Amino acid sequence: MDTDTLRSPAGDETAGRRREQRGWYVYDWACSVYSTSVLTVFLGPYLTSVAEAAADADGFVHPLGVPVRAGSFFAYAVSLSVILAVLVMPLVGAAADRTGRKKPLLAAAAYTGAAATASMFFLDGERYLLGGVLLVVANAAQSVAMMLYNSYLPQIAPPEERDAVSSRGWAFGYAAGALVLVLNLLLYNGHDSFAVSEGMAVRICLASAGLWWGAFALVPLRRLRDRRAPAREAALPGFRQLAATVRDMRRHPLTLAFLLAYLVYNDGIQTVISQASVYGSKELGLGQSTLIVAVLLVQVLAVAGALALGRMARRYGAKRTILGSLVAWTATLGAGYFLPAGAPVWFFVLAAGIGLVLGGSQALSRSLFSHLVPPGKEAEYFSAYELSDRGMSWLGPLLFGLTYQLTGSYRDAIISLVGFFVLGFALLARVPVGRAIADAGNAVPERI
């Protein structure tokens, strides 16, 4: 008998879904190198040094005639990129849901970000304004692309698979970040051996992240499928569309309650990620190479952590596993308060603790939220989720900075972040996720 006659429609559907899932994983592999090598490690210090080289005698640069302290330029550029993303994401999300054509929008965002990142190779001398523009474009484009990427999750994975699929995506991203960071570390530490200056080594690391992003983005763009959507009303301008999404969320108050809990504890997570290197260098007196190795350790262990917590979610449910990860975050920060200065080994232990809970808590939050999204509004709701992930994480850094300003101690600043995890735990524990999923119009998994 011909094998084609033995192939069932269900089998074809499963094979097609698996193919899409594998392509979906590769986008995390493609874009996470930008987050790791560009944002976390290299661009902040390098762009600040370029701005300082262009500064006047008082330490100010003057973009568009506005006086800005050189040391603040990077932070302001990041903030501007968030504002741009806030304007664009709701509009793009609504258009994606209305037309069902996410893939062209994902391609446009991904290659805009990749091109801007690759162009950072030309960031030398006193070209701080070029660096700021490229950062704003790349960061906003990455946020838009991640929103579209995340919105595919409910479409490529049935409810019982989402925790595992989301966790594998995060694991792919952290694995890529670790691999490229090893290559970056070899080039940066051995730049004399490669006959390049330290600045040229950094520029190569920055540009290579853009090339990596663009090259591997081809895989998901070939494998992911668009689903045609029924005609909907025209998309609204950025803030109006975001307001319309929030109004729609008010009809699903339990979804909104989860998003509030996520906003709180994710603020803590993002602040730990962004301020850990400051804590290591300023409070513990550790060098740049030590900090790069610590970031590398986080990347490697985040792969194992994401997969391990994904397995735990299958046994205990995503909500319980996330709550357990928040307890682990609290314990890790408590241990970090007592780290001795000048002892890299203990900082590596802290990095290991962060890595083990980082990937899993983020991956399971994404998959749990995917159950709470009304069908047909995936991109629109994930634009709000992405804003919570990237655009609303300002209170943690503010609290960190104010605590340091008032106490003069980075130890007090780092321990002040415990409150985000405690409050986030309390808010998440109160959300009846089973009822929230049913209220959103989705099937409730056997274990959630």
MOVENTA-V911857 format. One record per helix or strand of 3 or more residues. SS is the DSSP state (H for helix, E for strand). FROM is the first residue (numbers start at 1). LEN is the number of residues. If there is no record, write none. Layout:
# MOVENTA-V911857
((SS:FROM:LEN) (SS:FROM:LEN))
This chain:
# MOVENTA-V911857
((H:3:4) (H:9:46) (E:60:4) (E:66:4) (H:70:30) (H:102:21) (H:128:24) (H:153:4) (H:159:31) (H:198:26) (H:238:12) (H:253:31) (H:288:29) (H:318:20) (H:344:28) (H:378:14) (H:395:13) (H:410:6) (H:418:12) (H:433:7))
